Amino acid sequence: MKQPICTVPEWHNVTHSQFHSEIIPLNKPALFRGLVGDWPIVQASHSGAPAVANYLKSLDSGQAVYTIVGAPDINGGFSYDKKFNGVNFERRQANLSNSVDQLLALTQVANPHAVAVQAAPVKTTLSGFVERHALPLLDASVEPTMWLGNRAMVAPHYDVNFNLAAVVSGRRKFTLFPPEQVANLYVGPMLDSPGGVPTSLVDLRNPDMSRFPLFEKALKAAVHATLEPGDVIYIPTPWWHAVESLDPFNVLINYWWGGIAEHGVSPNNSLMHSMLSIAQLDTDQRHAWRHLFDYFVFHTTGDPAEHLPNDVMDVITRLSPEQRQQVFAFLKSRLN
């Protein structure tokens, strides 16, 4: 069944201040066409994949990069294995230039292996790249990572941080789902997930609606965007997103930042902890604890500290650095 296309809103001439004061608070994806069109690597992409490959190899520092390789029969669909005991691809450390040459050679193969360099730290992998490729929407302290591969389909997943992703070679199609669609995405296991976070079992290129009937609801709520070289997309956490690389040679540079409380506690870690505790209780107990979470964590009825004096230092209000250390020490002792 063909779904109506709802596109990611496009913003133009956005400043650093506007991005942080107007766009991020919306907690919705945003698209910036041509934002990094003047980057040297994007300019190289206009001459084709070999030019991009040569540019990357010219900056290769020699540091090994995390690379995944899947057999041709997965059709670029990196995912769980059939028994959910692992994944359907191999993990290895590889030389970047060798991987680039391999990907170029695979562009001439009709049914190639799926190869992807994932989350390579740009600062240490590509000498001088950061200095030549500034992203105007973020502070220079936010360091980029690189994703390089051939045609592939990354299933819906979420990031634990905010994400700005710049397509610099090839085209990528993004399909994004609001967090409330999690129940319609048929999420696989956490511990053996392909990318470290839970991943949907649905292949967006050919969704099996008889196996995943609720996915139709997720599609109706989805937004879409196809990015060309130079385009940038903002993905807030924890929006689910699927990414399809449409060309035989693709490069993406992304930036992760924030999304974690200022004291360094990851919501994703808190989620896992709650799954190990609250989720294992009986129904009545889960419902009882939900009221406390709604009140103290989600503030569904207002500020739980509203009736307390402003100078009270507590978990409900705010903690001093000394109190924070004490609370973390207490929690750590209980976890052990």
Beta strands, then each sheet from edge to edge (+ up, - down):
strand 1: 30-32
strand 2: 64-70
strand 3: 90-95
strand 4: 114-121
strand 5: 144-149
strand 6: 152-158
strand 7: 162-169
strand 8: 172-177
strand 9: 223-227
strand 10: 232-235
strand 11: 240-245
strand 12: 250-257
sheet 1: 1+ 10- 7+ 12- 5+ 4- 2+ 3-
sheet 2: 6+ 11- 8+ 9-
end
